[in-house]
Structure formats: C-alpha cells, structure tokens
Amino acid sequence: MNALVTTASYYRRYRPGIPAGLAAMLALEAATGSPQRLLDIGSGPGTVADALLPYFDDLFAVDADPGMLG
C-alpha cells in the first residue's frame, strides 16, 4: 500500500472535521456574488472542503501531496 494513501486515510479517520456551524459561518463570510467558487489550498484529504461543498457552486481542492487528494 502506498504510504501517501495511508497518510490520507489516517487524516480522514483521526483528524476532526469542522463543526457545521463553522462551515456555514465561513461560507457566509466568503460570499461575494454568483456563482460561488471556493479554492481550498492545502486541502489535505478534503475534510474542510467536504464541509463547505454544500455552500458553493464550484469547489477546487489542491494539495502539494497528490496522495492526500481523494
């Protein structure tokens, strides 16, 4: 098994996500117009991106470690 895939799975399993209320607050602060787009830089396994996805029309996640993106 690839060590990067293992790292991503551990991040997803053991690192807490963000509370729904915080996701809503961040989305409200980021609202600038339509369409709503978010760029998550340093996304890791996408924990924060997953929480914010319902609030945006487009979401792009990037990470320096391609193995972290799922």
C-alpha positions as CSV (number, residue, x, y, z in Angstrom):
1,M,0.0,0.0,0.0
2,N,1.2,3.5,-0.9
3,A,2.4,5.5,2.2
4,L,0.6,8.6,0.9
5,V,-2.7,6.8,0.6
6,T,-2.2,5.5,4.2
7,T,-1.5,9.0,5.4
8,A,-4.7,10.4,3.7
9,S,-6.8,7.6,5.2
10,Y,-5.4,8.3,8.7
11,Y,-6.0,12.0,8.3
12,R,-9.7,11.3,7.4
13,R,-10.1,8.8,10.2
14,Y,-8.4,10.6,13.1
15,R,-8.4,14.3,12.4
16,P,-11.7,16.0,13.4
17,G,-13.7,17.8,10.8
18,I,-15.1,21.3,11.3
19,P,-18.5,21.9,13.0
20,A,-21.4,22.6,10.7
21,G,-22.0,26.0,12.3
22,L,-18.4,27.0,11.4
23,A,-18.8,25.8,7.9
24,A,-21.9,28.0,7.5
25,M,-20.2,31.0,9.0
26,L,-17.1,30.6,6.7
27,A,-19.4,30.3,3.7
28,L,-21.3,33.4,4.7
29,E,-18.1,35.4,5.1
30,A,-16.8,34.2,1.7
31,A,-20.0,35.0,-0.1
32,T,-19.2,37.6,-2.8
33,G,-21.6,37.0,-5.6
34,S,-22.7,34.4,-8.0
35,P,-21.5,31.8,-8.9
36,Q,-19.9,30.9,-5.6
37,R,-16.5,29.4,-6.0
38,L,-14.0,28.2,-3.4
39,L,-10.3,27.3,-3.8
40,D,-9.1,25.1,-0.9
41,I,-5.3,25.4,-0.9
42,G,-3.5,22.8,1.2
43,S,-6.7,20.7,1.2
44,G,-5.2,17.5,2.6
45,P,-7.8,14.8,2.3
46,G,-10.5,17.4,1.8
47,T,-12.1,17.5,5.3
48,V,-12.8,21.2,5.2
49,A,-13.7,21.1,1.5
50,D,-16.3,18.4,2.2
51,A,-17.9,20.5,4.9
52,L,-18.1,23.6,2.7
53,L,-19.2,21.8,-0.5
54,P,-22.9,22.4,0.1
55,Y,-22.4,26.1,0.2
56,F,-20.6,26.6,-3.1
57,D,-21.4,26.1,-6.8
58,D,-17.8,25.1,-7.6
59,L,-15.1,23.9,-5.2
60,F,-11.5,23.2,-6.2
61,A,-9.1,21.5,-3.8
62,V,-5.3,21.4,-4.2
63,D,-2.5,20.0,-2.1
64,A,1.2,19.7,-2.6
65,D,0.9,16.0,-1.9
66,P,-1.2,14.4,-4.6
67,G,-1.7,11.3,-2.4
68,M,-3.7,13.4,0.0
69,L,-6.4,14.2,-2.5
70,G,-9.1,11.5,-2.8
